Amino acid sequence: MIQLFFTEEPPDSPFEEQDFGEPRAYDADFKGPIADRNCTDVLCCLVFLLFIFGYILLGLVAWIHGDPRRVAYPTDSQGHFCGQKGTPNENKTILFYFNLFSCTSPSVMINLQCPTTQICVSKCPEKFLTYVEMQILYKRDKSYWEYYSQFCKPTAKPLKTLPEILLDNDCPTAIFPGKPFLQRCFPDFSTKNGTLTVGSRTLFEDGNGKTRNVIELREAANGINKILDARSVGLKVFEDYATTWHWILIGLTIAMVLSWIFLILMRFIAGFLFWFFMFGVLGIIGYGIWYCYQEYRNLQEHPGSTLTIYDIGIQTNINMYFHLKQTWFILMVLLCITEVTITLMLIFLRKQIRVAIILVKEGSRAIGCIPGTLLYPVLTFILLSICISYWAVTAVFLATSGIPVYRVVTPQGQCIHENKTCDPETFNTTDVPKVCPGALCNFAFYGGKSLYHQYISTFHVYNLFVFLWLINFVIALGQCALSGAFATYYWTVNKPDDIPPHPLFTAFGRAIRYHTGSLAFGSLIIALIQLFRIVLQYMDRHLKNAQNGVSRFLQCCLKCCFWCLENVVKFLNKNAYIMIAVYGENFCTSARDAFNLLMRNIVKVAVTDEVTFFILILGKILVCGIIGVLAFLLFTERMPTIVEGPTSLNYYWVPLLTVIFGSYLIAHGFFSVYAMCIETIFICFCKYSVYVFSAFHGSLRMEKMKTHVVSWLVELLLPECNFRTVFLWKETLLSRCSLNLNSKEVICARHRKTKTA
């Protein structure tokens, strides 16, 4: 079955030592992960701990200088909080915009970047009223000014003319009905007889002598009505969660049980799943070939079928190409090539595929012997949650550090003083309002001139970098701990009796005690690549309009290259962590050995990864599909005779999608452990095969007959024993050639005797 590992010249050329280094010397006393080991990559460990210490100090300093209330409370144009206790705005919890037409989108308003005066008010306007109308009505009734003054600055007076009001920005030129959302006054949009209105009006005065319609206001607000409606949707979603939360937990528990059962049964159904998937793909492609042929034959019988793609040229309507027989012929040829390629790969790689399936089955046995490994993703989730929370809190405190900084803003956005720092108290006495009519001095952000505030941007980058480093370190720690536990399983001859107690806990302790530096080294490389990718994405977003075609193409190539580099480094690091867990060497040595080992077995690596990928994808689809179907039948009340589910749901898809997404996360967590198990067993398998080849390569060349007999023995014993036992038997046979190899009964009897002993 796996004689490709033991032939004189294996397909993967494992003896090309001149290209991929010398294999590790054979050690007959090697019993698994080395217990007596030393600390590795101590310098990187010290640097990592130093960065963590600096990260903690940064959090403390940001905690001292930051004020998260600046995020919780809206801020007016003077930098004062709306609704903060102990301030004049304590009872004014809502932010009001003087000229909403100056705002271009809700995101601009929420980010306090709308180029208009903003003040804190206790409530939103309830009616239409312009400043000129208020002045006329004020002469008869003083209460009109009392109402209008709620939306003006404290220094405003009702006797000022409209030009004076516009110059001083003391009052809005007009107010119209609104309602609070996110502690800000937004237009009170509503629909009347299918027509969008504000306060039952479609037309209104803006106070500047212009008549505006509700469409203009909606364009200025850019979809505010949908955002306001989201509040009611959110309440309905909350009601659905309150009704179905226990059913959601039951669904997630069933998903956990299904994932566990799937992993346990993998030793029996792995081959079936893979071949079912592959033959399904071949069947779908075959159906596509048949369909393309039918369409090609039907179009060939029509008049004008001689029209080609060259005749019609480039068309924006893609459907036009599907009326050409040439299109279907090209698709048929491509599908035929794909069908033949997949078929040939399955034929010529059938041995490697069989070995990969056996590895998958062996992984299922390992999970069954060490079931505690399936709980490790919970620890990873907790550690990642801590890292993410600390990064987010630190980022908020850094963003809110300092004193208010004011910048010049203009509605038109065309002014030589745009974005310059200004003082709101003396702004009207400067030349800026004269040079830039309509310019305002509004609050922009929090900052300062101290050394700390000057390096806020650097601290943000440091916060992001250490966050990426910690995230990758947590993932690396999990991979090293799991690989150590599964390597212990692999090198144990008598399973499960001789497996040491708590192998996962032991491997986790070894990784923390001896290899923190090596794990930090590997995660540092990935963090640097990810940081560079984020910088590229940031530059692309902020320089998109200023780039030409060539620069955009180069940037796209860079992003693609670094994406590929990140995935390659992750793959190599994962295998390096396996070597660290087994042999306890530093990161560079382990990475080199892992790379050489993978290159010696490159075909088996590719086949094993693909087989594992297909099987695990099918497992995730199976788990999510079963839970999704059951949840759909339950939440849509389509199986009342079996179980009575929740009734009167506002949106049944809310708990349904929650259950499906949660099931996918659970299945992904379980199967990620399983994938790590297969990878570890595969690396140990390849490593030990190198041992055997190194020790007995000469005798294998001289005695080909013994090689074939040993390969036959491996295939005979493989279904009932582990890989380690098979290789031990191979070693025994080569050293004791007097054994009667023609008698299967003697071989099986000796195998059972060895296993019992």
Stockholm file with secondary structure:
# STOCKHOLM 1.0

chainA/1-757         MIQLFFTEEPPDSPFEEQDFGEPRAYDADFKGPIADRNCTDVLCCLVFLLFIFGYILLGLVAWIHGDPRRVAYPTDSQGHFCGQKGTPNENKTILFYFNLFSCTSPSVMINLQCPTTQICVSKCPEKFLTYVEMQILYKRDKSYWEYYSQFCKPTAKPLKTLPEILLDNDCPTAIFPGKPFLQRCFPDFSTKNGTLTVGSRTLFEDGNGKTRNVIELREAANGINKILDARSVGLKVFEDYATTWHWILIGLTIAMVLSWIFLILMRFIAGFLFWFFMFGVLGIIGYGIWYCYQEYRNLQEHPGSTLTIYDIGIQTNINMYFHLKQTWFILMVLLCITEVTITLMLIFLRKQIRVAIILVKEGSRAIGCIPGTLLYPVLTFILLSICISYWAVTAVFLATSGIPVYRVVTPQGQCIHENKTCDPETFNTTDVPKVCPGALCNFAFYGGKSLYHQYISTFHVYNLFVFLWLINFVIALGQCALSGAFATYYWTVNKPDDIPPHPLFTAFGRAIRYHTGSLAFGSLIIALIQLFRIVLQYMDRHLKNAQNGVSRFLQCCLKCCFWCLENVVKFLNKNAYIMIAVYGENFCTSARDAFNLLMRNIVKVAVTDEVTFFILILGKILVCGIIGVLAFLLFTERMPTIVEGPTSLNYYWVPLLTVIFGSYLIAHGFFSVYAMCIETIFICFCKYSVYVFSAFHGSLRMEKMKTHVVSWLVELLLPECNFRTVFLWKETLLSRCSLNLNSKEVICARHRKTKTA
#=GR chainA/1-757 SS CCGGGTSSSCTTCTTCHHHHCCCCCCCTTCCSSCSSCCCCCHHHHHHHHHHHHHHHHHHHHHHHHCCTHHHHSCBCTTSCBSSCTTSTTTTCCEEEESCGGGCCCHHHHHTTCCSSCEEEESSCCCSCEEHHHHHHHHTTCTHHHHHHGGGSCTTCCTTCCHHHHHHHTCSCSEECCEEEETTEEEECEEEETTEEEETTBSEEECSSSCEEEHHHHHHHHTSHHHHHHHHHHHHHHHHHHHHHHHHHHHHHHHHHHHHHHHHHHHHHHHHHHHHHHHHHHHHHHHHHHHHHHHHHHHHHTSTTTTCCHHHHCSCSCGGGGGGCHHHHHHHHHHHHHHHHHHHHHHHHTHHHHHHHHHHHHHHHHHHHHCGGGGGHHHHHHHHHHHHHHHHHHHHHHHHTCSEEEEEEECSSCCCTTTTCBCCTTTGGGSSHHHHSTTCEEEEEEEECSSHHHHTHHHHHHHHHHHHHHHHHHHHHHHHHHHHHHHHHHHTCSSTTTTSCSSHHHHHHHHHHHHCHHHHHHHHHHHHHHHHHHHHHHHHHHHSSTTCCHHHHHHHHHHHHHHHHHHHHHHHHHHHHHHHHHHHCCCHHHHHHHHHHHHHHTHHHHHHHHHHHHHHHHHHHHHHHHHHHHHHHHHHTTCCTTTCCCCCSCSCTHHHHHHHHHHHHHHHHHHHHHHHHHHHHHHHHHHHHHHHHHHHHHHHHHHCHHHHHHHHHHHHHHGGGSCHHHHHHHHHHHHHCTTSCTTCHHHHHHHHHHHHHC
#=GC SS_cons         CCGGGTSSSCTTCTTCHHHHCCCCCCCTTCCSSCSSCCCCCHHHHHHHHHHHHHHHHHHHHHHHHCCTHHHHSCBCTTSCBSSCTTSTTTTCCEEEESCGGGCCCHHHHHTTCCSSCEEEESSCCCSCEEHHHHHHHHTTCTHHHHHHGGGSCTTCCTTCCHHHHHHHTCSCSEECCEEEETTEEEECEEEETTEEEETTBSEEECSSSCEEEHHHHHHHHTSHHHHHHHHHHHHHHHHHHHHHHHHHHHHHHHHHHHHHHHHHHHHHHHHHHHHHHHHHHHHHHHHHHHHHHHHHHHHHTSTTTTCCHHHHCSCSCGGGGGGCHHHHHHHHHHHHHHHHHHHHHHHHTHHHHHHHHHHHHHHHHHHHHCGGGGGHHHHHHHHHHHHHHHHHHHHHHHHTCSEEEEEEECSSCCCTTTTCBCCTTTGGGSSHHHHSTTCEEEEEEEECSSHHHHTHHHHHHHHHHHHHHHHHHHHHHHHHHHHHHHHHHHTCSSTTTTSCSSHHHHHHHHHHHHCHHHHHHHHHHHHHHHHHHHHHHHHHHHSSTTCCHHHHHHHHHHHHHHHHHHHHHHHHHHHHHHHHHHHCCCHHHHHHHHHHHHHHTHHHHHHHHHHHHHHHHHHHHHHHHHHHHHHHHHHTTCCTTTCCCCCSCSCTHHHHHHHHHHHHHHHHHHHHHHHHHHHHHHHHHHHHHHHHHHHHHHHHHHCHHHHHHHHHHHHHHGGGSCHHHHHHHHHHHHHCTTSCTTCHHHHHHHHHHHHHC
//
